[in-house]
Amino acid sequence: MRRAPHVIVGSWCGRKFRPERVVAREGWSRIPAVADGQLHEIKSALILQPGPAALTDGVAALHRIIGDWAQDSPHRG
Protein backbone atom coordinates (compact mmCIF):
# COMPACT_ATOMS: atom_id res chain seq x y z
CA MET A 1 0.00 0.00 0.00
CA ARG A 2 1.54 3.28 -1.11
CA ARG A 3 -0.08 5.47 1.52
CA ALA A 4 -0.87 4.16 4.94
CA PRO A 5 -1.70 6.97 7.37
CA HIS A 6 -1.95 6.18 11.05
CA VAL A 7 -4.35 9.11 11.64
CA ILE A 8 -7.07 10.51 9.39
CA VAL A 9 -8.59 13.92 10.11
CA GLY A 10 -11.80 14.93 8.37
CA SER A 11 -13.57 18.24 8.15
CA TRP A 12 -16.48 19.07 5.89
CA CYS A 13 -17.89 22.55 5.45
CA GLY A 14 -21.38 22.51 6.94
CA ARG A 15 -21.51 18.75 7.32
CA LYS A 16 -20.59 16.26 10.00
CA PHE A 17 -17.58 14.03 9.38
CA ARG A 18 -18.86 10.49 8.91
CA PRO A 19 -16.09 8.04 9.84
CA GLU A 20 -18.34 5.09 9.03
CA ARG A 21 -18.28 6.19 5.39
CA VAL A 22 -14.49 6.19 5.40
CA VAL A 23 -14.44 2.73 7.00
CA ALA A 24 -16.89 1.42 4.38
CA ARG A 25 -14.67 2.34 1.42
CA GLU A 26 -13.36 -0.69 -0.43
CA GLY A 27 -9.85 -1.63 0.66
CA TRP A 28 -9.65 1.00 3.38
CA SER A 29 -9.81 -1.56 6.18
CA ARG A 30 -6.11 -2.22 5.52
CA ILE A 31 -5.16 1.39 6.30
CA PRO A 32 -3.72 1.60 9.84
CA ALA A 33 -5.84 4.64 10.78
CA VAL A 34 -9.02 2.79 9.84
CA ALA A 35 -7.96 -0.52 11.40
CA ASP A 36 -7.02 1.25 14.65
CA GLY A 37 -10.05 3.56 14.75
CA GLN A 38 -7.95 6.71 14.40
CA LEU A 39 -10.49 8.77 12.44
CA HIS A 40 -11.07 12.21 13.89
CA GLU A 41 -13.08 15.30 13.07
CA ILE A 42 -12.13 18.94 13.31
CA LYS A 43 -15.27 21.04 13.07
CA SER A 44 -15.22 23.17 9.93
CA ALA A 45 -16.19 26.26 11.92
CA LEU A 46 -12.94 25.92 13.83
CA ILE A 47 -10.65 25.91 10.80
CA LEU A 48 -12.75 28.10 8.48
CA GLN A 49 -13.23 31.01 10.87
CA PRO A 50 -11.80 34.27 9.58
CA GLY A 51 -8.48 35.57 10.85
CA PRO A 52 -5.52 33.95 12.56
CA ALA A 53 -7.70 31.95 14.96
CA ALA A 54 -8.27 29.46 12.12
CA LEU A 55 -4.57 28.71 12.21
CA THR A 56 -4.03 28.80 15.94
CA ASP A 57 -7.20 26.89 16.86
CA GLY A 58 -6.85 24.50 13.92
CA VAL A 59 -3.21 23.75 14.71
CA ALA A 60 -4.08 23.25 18.38
CA ALA A 61 -6.77 20.72 17.42
CA LEU A 62 -4.38 18.86 15.11
CA HIS A 63 -1.71 18.92 17.82
CA ARG A 64 -4.12 17.35 20.31
CA ILE A 65 -5.23 14.61 17.90
CA ILE A 66 -1.71 13.70 16.81
CA GLY A 67 -0.32 14.04 20.35
CA ASP A 68 -2.96 11.67 21.71
CA TRP A 69 -2.17 9.18 18.96
CA ALA A 70 1.59 9.44 19.55
CA GLN A 71 1.16 8.89 23.28
CA ASP A 72 -1.10 5.85 22.90
CA SER A 73 0.11 4.24 19.70
CA PRO A 74 2.47 1.29 19.41
CA HIS A 75 3.10 2.47 15.80
CA ARG A 76 4.87 5.68 16.71
CA GLY A 77 8.54 5.96 16.15
N, CA, C and O atoms as a printed pandas DataFrame, in Angstrom:
     atom_number atom_name residue_name chain_id  residue_number  x_coord  y_coord  z_coord
0              1         N          MET        A               1    0.854   -1.171    0.000
1              2        CA          MET        A               1    0.000    0.000    0.000
2              3         C          MET        A               1    0.902    1.237    0.000
3              4         O          MET        A               1    1.772    1.380    0.859
4              5         N          ARG        A               2    0.688    2.111   -0.954
5              6        CA          ARG        A               2    1.542    3.283   -1.113
6              7         C          ARG        A               2    1.387    4.272    0.036
7              8         O          ARG        A               2    2.379    4.774    0.564
8              9         N          ARG        A               3    0.183    4.543    0.411
9             10        CA          ARG        A               3   -0.081    5.468    1.518
10            11         C          ARG        A               3   -0.791    4.707    2.625
11            12         O          ARG        A               3   -1.767    3.996    2.388
12            13         N          ALA        A               4   -0.284    4.871    3.824
13            14        CA          ALA        A               4   -0.870    4.156    4.945
14            15         C          ALA        A               4   -0.836    5.049    6.179
15            16         O          ALA        A               4   -0.033    4.829    7.085
16            17         N          PRO        A               5   -1.716    6.067    6.216
17            18        CA          PRO        A               5   -1.699    6.971    7.374
18            19         C          PRO        A               5   -2.143    6.265    8.646
19            20         O          PRO        A               5   -2.968    5.351    8.624
20            21         N          HIS        A               6   -1.574    6.712    9.741
21            22        CA          HIS        A               6   -1.951    6.183   11.046
22            23         C          HIS        A               6   -3.052    7.016   11.690
23            24         O          HIS        A               6   -3.672    6.587   12.662
24            25         N          VAL        A               7   -3.295    8.213   11.144
25            26        CA          VAL        A               7   -4.346    9.106   11.641
26            27         C          VAL        A               7   -5.006    9.746   10.420
27            28         O          VAL        A               7   -4.323   10.176    9.491
28            29         N          ILE        A               8   -6.320    9.805   10.429
29            30        CA          ILE        A               8   -7.072   10.510    9.391
30            31         C          ILE        A               8   -7.913   11.574   10.084
31            32         O          ILE        A               8   -8.623   11.291   11.049
32            33         N          VAL        A               9   -7.822   12.804    9.577
33            34        CA          VAL        A               9   -8.592   13.917   10.111
34            35         C          VAL        A               9   -9.530   14.395    9.014
35            36         O          VAL        A               9   -9.096   14.689    7.900
36            37         N          GLY        A              10  -10.808   14.471    9.331
37            38        CA          GLY        A              10  -11.801   14.929    8.371
38            39         C          GLY        A              10  -12.455   16.211    8.841
39            40         O          GLY        A              10  -12.614   16.457   10.037
40            41         N          SER        A              11  -12.828   17.020    7.862
41            42        CA          SER        A              11  -13.573   18.243    8.146
42            43         C          SER        A              11  -14.341   18.614    6.888
43            44         O          SER        A              11  -13.753   18.806    5.823
44            45         N          TRP        A              12  -15.642   18.713    7.017
45            46        CA          TRP        A              12  -16.485   19.065    5.889
46            47         C          TRP        A              12  -17.219   20.355    6.213
47            48         O          TRP        A              12  -17.772   20.509    7.302
48            49         N          CYS        A              13  -17.221   21.259    5.282
49            50        CA          CYS        A              13  -17.890   22.547    5.451
50            51         C          CYS        A              13  -19.399   22.328    5.560
51            52         O          CYS        A              13  -20.050   21.916    4.599
52            53         N          GLY        A              14  -19.941   22.608    6.738
53            54        CA          GLY        A              14  -21.376   22.514    6.937
54            55         C          GLY        A              14  -21.917   21.118    7.119
55            56         O          GLY        A              14  -23.130   20.942    7.238
56            57         N          ARG        A              15  -21.055   20.120    7.144
57            58        CA          ARG        A              15  -21.511   18.747    7.322
58            59         C          ARG        A              15  -20.690   18.059    8.396
59            60         O          ARG        A              15  -19.554   18.443    8.673
60            61         N          LYS        A              16  -21.271   17.053    8.987
61            62        CA          LYS        A              16  -20.585   16.261    9.998
62            63         C          LYS        A              16  -19.678   15.247    9.310
63            64         O          LYS        A              16  -20.057   14.642    8.307
64            65         N          PHE        A              17  -18.484   15.068    9.854
65            66        CA          PHE        A              17  -17.576   14.030    9.384
66            67         C          PHE        A              17  -18.188   12.678    9.718
67            68         O          PHE        A              17  -18.613   12.443   10.848
68            69         N          ARG        A              18  -18.230   11.801    8.739
69            70        CA          ARG        A              18  -18.864   10.492    8.913
70            71         C          ARG        A              18  -17.805    9.390    8.800
71            72         O          ARG        A              18  -17.585    8.854    7.714
72            73         N          PRO        A              19  -17.153    9.052    9.905
73            74        CA          PRO        A              19  -16.091    8.043    9.837
74            75         C          PRO        A              19  -16.570    6.691    9.310
75            76         O          PRO        A              19  -15.793    5.948    8.709
76            77         N          GLU        A              20  -17.837    6.371    9.530
77            78        CA          GLU        A              20  -18.337    5.092    9.027
78            79         C          GLU        A              20  -18.305    5.034    7.504
79            80         O          GLU        A              20  -18.207    3.949    6.930
80            81         N          ARG        A              21  -18.385    6.166    6.856
81            82        CA          ARG        A              21  -18.283    6.194    5.391
82            83         C          ARG        A              21  -16.842    5.957    4.937
83            84         O          ARG        A              21  -16.603    5.343    3.898
84            85         N          VAL        A              22  -15.906    6.440    5.711
85            86        CA          VAL        A              22  -14.494    6.188    5.402
86            87         C          VAL        A              22  -14.200    4.703    5.588
87            88         O          VAL        A              22  -13.565    4.079    4.738
88            89         N          VAL        A              23  -14.659    4.147    6.689
89            90        CA          VAL        A              23  -14.438    2.734    7.001
90            91         C          VAL        A              23  -15.048    1.836    5.924
91            92         O          VAL        A              23  -14.493    0.783    5.610
92            93         N          ALA        A              24  -16.176    2.242    5.362
93            94        CA          ALA        A              24  -16.893    1.423    4.383
94            95         C          ALA        A              24  -16.254    1.420    2.998
95            96         O          ALA        A              24  -16.641    0.614    2.151
96            97         N          ARG        A              25  -15.294    2.291    2.747
97            98        CA          ARG        A              25  -14.666    2.337    1.418
98            99         C          ARG        A              25  -13.887    1.054    1.158
99           100         O          ARG        A              25  -13.189    0.542    2.033
100          101         N          GLU        A              26  -14.020    0.555   -0.048
101          102        CA          GLU        A              26  -13.364   -0.689   -0.425
102          103         C          GLU        A              26  -11.845   -0.587   -0.247
103          104         O          GLU        A              26  -11.210    0.346   -0.739
104          105         N          GLY        A              27  -11.289   -1.551    0.455
105          106        CA          GLY        A              27   -9.849   -1.626    0.660
106          107         C          GLY        A              27   -9.312   -0.781    1.794
107          108         O          GLY        A              27   -8.149   -0.924    2.171
108          109         N          TRP        A              28  -10.133    0.096    2.344
109          110        CA          TRP        A              28   -9.654    1.001    3.383
110          111         C          TRP        A              28   -9.459    0.313    4.727
111          112         O          TRP        A              28   -8.810    0.880    5.607
112          113         N          SER        A              29   -9.985   -0.859    4.912
113          114        CA          SER        A              29   -9.814   -1.562    6.185
114          115         C          SER        A              29   -8.351   -1.921    6.437
115          116         O          SER        A              29   -7.968   -2.200    7.574
116          117         N          ARG        A              30   -7.532   -1.915    5.383
117          118        CA          ARG        A              30   -6.109   -2.221    5.525
118          119         C          ARG        A              30   -5.279   -1.003    5.929
119          120         O          ARG        A              30   -4.100   -1.141    6.256
120          121         N          ILE        A              31   -5.876    0.178    5.911
121          122        CA          ILE        A              31   -5.161    1.392    6.300
122          123         C          ILE        A              31   -5.068    1.421    7.822
123          124         O          ILE        A              31   -6.083    1.256    8.499
124          125         N          PRO        A              32   -3.869    1.629    8.375
125          126        CA          PRO        A              32   -3.724    1.603    9.837
126          127         C          PRO        A              32   -4.690    2.523   10.581
127          128         O          PRO        A              32   -5.220    2.129   11.620
128          129         N          ALA        A              33   -4.930    3.720   10.090
129          130        CA          ALA        A              33   -5.842    4.645   10.777
130          131         C          ALA        A              33   -7.246    4.058   10.880
131          132         O          ALA        A              33   -7.911    4.218   11.904
132          133         N          VAL        A              34   -7.692    3.390    9.845
133          134        CA          VAL        A              34   -9.022    2.787    9.845
134          135         C          VAL        A              34   -9.031    1.550   10.742
135          136         O          VAL        A              34   -9.938    1.375   11.556
136          137         N          ALA        A              35   -8.035    0.705   10.593
137          138        CA          ALA        A              35   -7.962   -0.519   11.399
138          139         C          ALA        A              35   -7.883   -0.212   12.891
139          140         O          ALA        A              35   -8.425   -0.955   13.710
140          141         N          ASP        A              36   -7.207    0.885   13.244
141          142        CA          ASP        A              36   -7.022    1.248   14.646
142          143         C          ASP        A              36   -8.054    2.246   15.162
143          144         O          ASP        A              36   -7.981    2.667   16.316
144          145         N          GLY        A              37   -9.014    2.628   14.321
145          146        CA          GLY        A              37  -10.055    3.563   14.745
146          147         C          GLY        A              37   -9.551    4.974   14.968
147          148         O          GLY        A              37  -10.094    5.695   15.804
148          149         N          GLN        A              38   -8.536    5.379   14.247
149          150        CA          GLN        A              38   -7.953    6.709   14.404
150          151         C          GLN        A              38   -8.500    7.668   13.343
151          152         O          GLN        A              38   -7.740    8.236   12.558
152          153         N          LEU        A              39   -9.810    7.839   13.328
153          154        CA          LEU        A              39  -10.490    8.769   12.439
154          155         C          LEU        A              39  -11.081    9.864   13.306
155          156         O          LEU        A              39  -11.874    9.594   14.208
156          157         N          HIS        A              40  -10.696   11.091   13.030
157          158        CA          HIS        A              40  -11.067   12.211   13.889
158          159         C          HIS        A              40  -11.661   13.342   13.063
159          160         O          HIS        A              40  -11.396   13.476   11.868
160          161         N          GLU        A              41  -12.462   14.141   13.726
161          162        CA          GLU        A              41  -13.078   15.298   13.072
162          163         C          GLU        A              41  -12.563   16.584   13.705
163          164         O          GLU        A              41  -12.405   16.679   14.922
164          165         N          ILE        A              42  -12.309   17.559   12.859
165          166        CA          ILE        A              42  -12.127   18.936   13.305
166          167         C          ILE        A              42  -13.297   19.701   12.706
167          168         O          ILE        A              42  -13.464   19.731   11.487
168          169         N          LYS        A              43  -14.092   20.308   13.547
169          170        CA          LYS        A              43  -15.267   21.041   13.073
170          171         C          LYS        A              43  -14.841   22.113   12.072
171          172         O          LYS        A              43  -13.868   22.832   12.297
172          173         N          SER        A              44  -15.568   22.210   10.982
173          174        CA          SER        A              44  -15.219   23.169    9.933
174          175         C          SER        A              44  -15.251   24.603   10.442
175          176         O          SER        A              44  -14.467   25.434    9.984
176          177         N          ALA        A              45  -16.135   24.907   11.372
177          178        CA          ALA        A              45  -16.194   26.263   11.920
178          179         C          ALA        A              45  -14.886   26.643   12.612
179          180         O          ALA        A              45  -14.516   27.816   12.659
180          181         N          LEU        A              46  -14.201   25.653   13.140
181          182        CA          LEU        A              46  -12.940   25.916   13.826
182          183         C          LEU        A              46  -11.833   26.317   12.851
183          184         O          LEU        A              46  -11.071   27.244   13.123
184          185         N          ILE        A              47  -11.747   25.626   11.724
185          186        CA          ILE        A              47  -10.655   25.910   10.799
186          187         C          ILE        A              47  -11.033   26.869    9.673
187          188         O          ILE        A              47  -10.162   27.333    8.937
188          189         N          LEU        A              48  -12.320   27.169    9.535
189          190        CA          LEU        A              48  -12.750   28.096    8.481
190          191         C          LEU        A              48  -13.108   29.475    9.015
191          192         O          LEU        A              48  -13.554   30.336    8.256
192          193         N          GLN        A              49  -12.918   29.696   10.314
193          194        CA          GLN        A              49  -13.231   31.010   10.872
194          195         C          GLN        A              49  -12.253   32.039   10.309
195          196         O          GLN        A              49  -11.098   31.707   10.040
196          197         N          PRO        A              50  -12.690   33.263   10.130
197          198        CA          PRO        A              50  -11.801   34.274    9.575
198          199         C          PRO        A              50  -10.709   34.678   10.570
199          200         O          PRO        A              50  -10.905   34.636   11.785
200          201         N          GLY        A              51   -9.575   35.062   10.031
201          202        CA          GLY        A              51   -8.483   35.572   10.849
202          203         C          GLY        A              51   -7.532   34.488   11.317
203          204         O          GLY        A              51   -7.667   33.321   10.951
204          205         N          PRO        A              52   -6.577   34.888   12.124
205          206        CA          PRO        A              52   -5.522   33.955   12.558
206          207         C          PRO        A              52   -6.015   32.854   13.486
207          208         O          PRO        A              52   -5.316   31.858   13.668
208          209         N          ALA        A              53   -7.185   33.001   14.072
209          210        CA          ALA        A              53   -7.702   31.947   14.956
210          211         C          ALA        A              53   -7.870   30.627   14.207
211          212         O          ALA        A              53   -7.749   29.558   14.805
212          213         N          ALA        A              54   -8.147   30.690   12.907
213          214        CA          ALA        A              54   -8.268   29.465   12.123
214          215         C          ALA        A              54   -6.968   28.669   12.179
215          216         O          ALA        A              54   -6.977   27.441   12.265
216          217         N          LEU        A              55   -5.862   29.385   12.130
217          218        CA          LEU        A              55   -4.569   28.712   12.214
218          219         C          LEU        A              55   -4.252   28.267   13.628
219          220         O          LEU        A              55   -3.874   27.116   13.846
220          221         N          THR        A              56   -4.400   29.157   14.581
221          222        CA          THR        A              56   -4.026   28.799   15.943
222          223         C          THR        A              56   -4.947   27.722   16.510
223          224         O          THR        A              56   -4.468   26.753   17.100
224          225         N          ASP        A              57   -6.255   27.875   16.342
225          226        CA          ASP        A              57   -7.196   26.887   16.857
226          227         C          ASP        A              57   -7.102   25.574   16.077
227          228         O          ASP        A              57   -7.152   24.489   16.657
228          229         N          GLY        A              58   -6.967   25.688   14.763
229          230        CA          GLY        A              58   -6.848   24.495   13.921
230          231         C          GLY        A              58   -5.586   23.705   14.228
231          232         O          GLY        A              58   -5.621   22.478   14.327
232          233         N          VAL        A              59   -4.470   24.414   14.379
233          234        CA          VAL        A              59   -3.210   23.748   14.709
234          235         C          VAL        A              59   -3.299   23.117   16.100
235          236         O          VAL        A              59   -2.794   22.015   16.312
236          237         N          ALA        A              60   -3.925   23.795   17.028
237          238        CA          ALA        A              60   -4.078   23.245   18.379
238          239         C          ALA        A              60   -4.893   21.949   18.335
239          240         O          ALA        A              60   -4.562   20.983   19.023
240          241         N          ALA        A              61   -5.949   21.928   17.531
241          242        CA          ALA        A              61   -6.773   20.722   17.419
242          243         C          ALA        A              61   -5.974   19.577   16.786
243          244         O          ALA        A              61   -6.037   18.439   17.252
244          245         N          LEU        A              62   -5.228   19.881   15.733
245          246        CA          LEU        A              62   -4.378   18.860   15.114
246          247         C          LEU        A              62   -3.316   18.362   16.093
247          248         O          LEU        A              62   -3.041   17.164   16.164
248          249         N          HIS        A              63   -2.728   19.278   16.836
249          250        CA          HIS        A              63   -1.708   18.917   17.819
250          251         C          HIS        A              63   -2.274   17.952   18.860
251          252         O          HIS        A              63   -1.619   16.979   19.234
252          253         N          ARG        A              64   -3.485   18.225   19.323
253          254        CA          ARG        A              64   -4.124   17.352   20.311
254          255         C          ARG        A              64   -4.367   15.961   19.733
255          256         O          ARG        A              64   -4.056   14.958   20.377
256          257         N          ILE        A              65   -4.916   15.896   18.530
257          258        CA          ILE        A              65   -5.228   14.608   17.895
258          259         C          ILE        A              65   -3.957   13.793   17.684
259          260         O          ILE        A              65   -3.899   12.617   18.045
260          261         N          ILE        A              66   -2.952   14.416   17.105
261          262        CA          ILE        A              66   -1.713   13.698   16.812
262          263         C          ILE        A              66   -0.958   13.375   18.099
263          264         O          ILE        A              66   -0.365   12.303   18.219
264          265         N          GLY        A              67   -0.978   14.297   19.059
265          266        CA          GLY        A              67   -0.325   14.040   20.346
266          267         C          GLY        A              67   -0.950   12.862   21.078
267          268         O          GLY        A              67   -0.243   12.024   21.638
268          269         N          ASP        A              68   -2.274   12.802   21.073
269          270        CA          ASP        A              68   -2.959   11.672   21.715
270          271         C          ASP        A              68   -2.578   10.365   21.030
271          272         O          ASP        A              68   -2.317    9.362   21.694
272          273         N          TRP        A              69   -2.548   10.379   19.701
273          274        CA          TRP        A              69   -2.165    9.177   18.956
274          275         C          TRP        A              69   -0.732    8.778   19.298
275          276         O          TRP        A              69   -0.464    7.607   19.567
276          277         N          ALA        A              70    0.180    9.732   19.290
277          278        CA          ALA        A              70    1.593    9.439   19.553
278          279         C          ALA        A              70    1.792    8.864   20.950
279          280         O          ALA        A              70    2.625    7.981   21.154
280          281         N          GLN        A              71    1.031    9.362   21.898
281          282        CA          GLN        A              71    1.159    8.892   23.281
282          283         C          GLN        A              71    0.634    7.464   23.442
283          284         O          GLN        A              71    1.188    6.679   24.212
284          285         N          ASP        A              72   -0.424    7.133   22.722
285          286        CA          ASP        A              72   -1.102    5.847   22.902
286          287         C          ASP        A              72   -0.755    4.782   21.884
287          288         O          ASP        A              72   -1.120    3.620   22.066
288          289         N          SER        A              73   -0.062    5.141   20.822
289          290        CA          SER        A              73    0.108    4.235   19.702
290          291         C          SER        A              73    1.382    3.402   19.779
291          292         O          SER        A              73    2.455    3.926   20.077
292          293         N          PRO        A              74    1.263    2.121   19.513
293          294        CA          PRO        A              74    2.470    1.291   19.406
294          295         C          PRO        A              74    3.184    1.512   18.071
295          296         O          PRO        A              74    4.305    1.038   17.887
296          297         N          HIS        A              75    2.538    2.235   17.127
297          298        CA          HIS        A              75    3.097    2.472   15.795
298          299         C          HIS        A              75    4.043    3.662   15.734
299          300         O          HIS        A              75    4.757    3.843   14.748
300          301         N          ARG        A              76    4.049    4.467   16.781
301          302        CA          ARG        A              76    4.875    5.675   16.712
302          303         C          ARG        A              76    6.348    5.301   16.650
303          304         O          ARG        A              76    6.757    4.203   17.027
304          305         N          GLY        A              77    7.117    6.249   16.165
305          306        CA          GLY        A              77    8.543    5.955   16.149
306          307         C          GLY        A              77    9.280    6.606   15.109
307          308         O          GLY        A              77   10.493    6.425   15.007
